[in-house]
Structure formats: C-alpha cells, structure tokens
Amino acid sequence: MTRGRKWGAIGSVVAMAAALGYLVLGSFGDSLVYFYTPSEVVKLSADFHDRTIRVGGMVEPGSMTVMPQSLKIGFRLSDGETTIPVAYEGVPPDLFKDGQGAVVEGNWNSNGVFQASFIMAKHAEDYMPIEMKRDGKAMPKEDWLKSLRN
C-alpha cells in the first residue's frame, strides 16, 4: 500500500468513526429525560417559568388534598431540603400516593405553584401487582447468586 493510500484509509476510518460517534451521542442525548429537584427549581431564573420542565421528588406525607366533585389535586413535592406546592387536574396514576416518589411535568403559574400537566409515579423495588396482593401471593425472589452459578 502506498503512503498516500495509507493516509487516505486512516482518514476515512477516522471520519467514519467521528460520524458514527456524532450519530450515537446525538440520538442518545435526545432520548435522555432530565428532571430538576425542588431545590434546583426554586433557584431557576424567571425565564424558566414559561417553559415546561420536569421536577422529581417525594410526595410529602399528609400534604395531598383532593377537591371534592373535581379532578383537582394539590400536594407538596420535596427533595429533603426544599418543598414546592404542586397543583394537578386529572386522574393520577394508580401508584401515586403520599410518601411515594413522583416526577411531575408542567410549569410555574403566577401564584408560585407548580402546575403539573403530567404525573409519573415511581414505586419501590418490592412493588407487587395489586391482584397478587389481594390473592395473598408473594413475589418469587430468586437468589441472584444462584442464578449466576447456573
């Protein structure tokens, strides 16, 4: 192989690797979903008040209020340091309750309340479908070390 063809081949490989890296990292970055903590949200500047953002934290126990004869729910979301008030109108997910983790999507309103348009409830690792709980069944727990040996 001549010296010119050698450098051409190396250049082609580098260009293809760079293009592939750009495509992989570009699509990976677009698919990531970030959320702010309540502590981060209260520090955001006023230009974020009109943007739709996600905030994650724990629903403060005892803070949930449901308006009678409506689908309006109010609760407080905390990260252990800061607590923010959240308002939501709609049917919340089944796993959404006091003391559970949640990620809410929405924006700040003029009253200083985070107006959520979407709630994603998080559950613990020991989550069990309600049908299994009603039937008194236990989730099968395998010893992960045994599964590694087989």
N, C-alpha and C positions, 0 to 999 in steps of 0.2 A: 504494500500500500504506500502510495506516495505521501510525502509530508503534507501537501495541500488537501488531499482527500481525508487524511487522518484528522486534521483540524476541522474540516467540514463535518465529519461524522461526530466528533466530540461536540461541536457547536449545535448540531441537530439534536443530539441526545439532551444537552443542557436546555435547549429551547423547549423540547417536548416535556421535560421534567418540570420546568417552570410553568408551562401552560397547564399541565396536569395538577400541579400544586395550587395554582390560582383557582382552577375549577373546583377542586376538592375543598379548599379553605373557604371559597366564596359561598358555595352551597351549604357548607357546614355552619358558617356564621349566620346565614339567613334562617336556618332551621332551629337555632337556639332560641329559647324563650327566657328572657330575664325578668326578674321582678325585684322591686325595691322592698326594703324593710320599712316599717313605720318610722324608725329613726332617720332613715335616709329621705323619706318622703317629706317630712316636716322641714328639712333643710333645703329642699328644691326651690329654685327661684320661681317667681310669679309666672314666667313664660311656660312653665310646665303645667299650669292649672287648666289649660285648654286641651292639653294632649291626653290621649288615652294611654294609661300606664297600668302596670300590674303591681300589686302590693301583697306580700305574703307575711303571715304571722299566725298567732294563735288567737282564737276567739276567746275573749276574756270571759271566764265563768260568771254567770249571773247577769251578763250585760245584754243578752238578747231580748228584744221586745218585738212582739208581733202586733200590728194594728188590727183590731177586730174588724171583720167584714171586708178585709182588703188583703192584698198580697204584699203589703209593705212590711219590711223587716228592718230593724235597727240593731246594731251591735257594735262592740268595740274590738278592734284588732290590735294586738300587742306583740312586740318582739322581746319583751322582758325589760326594756328600757323606756320605750315610748309607746303610748296608746293613742290610736286615732279613731274617731267616730266614723262608722260606715252606714250608709243607707242603701237598701236594695229593694226593688219591686219585682216580684216574680216568684216562681216556685223554686226554692233552694234544692240543691242535691240531697239525696237521702242521707248521706253521711255527714251532712253539715249540722253541727250542734256545738253547744258550749264546751270549751276546753279542747276542741279539735283544731288542727291546723287547717288553714284555708289560704287560697290565693284569690284575690278579687281583682277584677279588671274594670276600670272606669276612669273618672277624673274628679277633681275637686270642684265643688259648687261654691257659690258666692257666700254661703253661710259657714264655710270652713269644715264641711262634712264631705267625706269621700263618697261620691255617688257611684255605686257599683252597678255595672250592667251585666256582669257575669261572675259567678262564684264557682270555684273549683275546690272541692273538699278533699283534704288529704286524710288518709287513715293509717293506723298503726300497722306494724308488721304482722301482728297477730289477728288481723282482720278475718272474720268468718262470715260467709253469706248468711243473711237472716233466716233463710229456710233451714240451714243446718243448725242454727242456734235453737230454733223452735222445736226441731226434732230431737234435740239433746245430743247431737252428734259432735264429735271432736274432730278438728282438722288433723289429718295424719301428719306427723312430724318425723321425718327421717333424719337419722344421724348423718350429717353431711360427710363425716369422716368415713363411714361405712360405704357411702356411695362413691367416694374417691378410690377406695381399695378394689371395688368390683370392676 
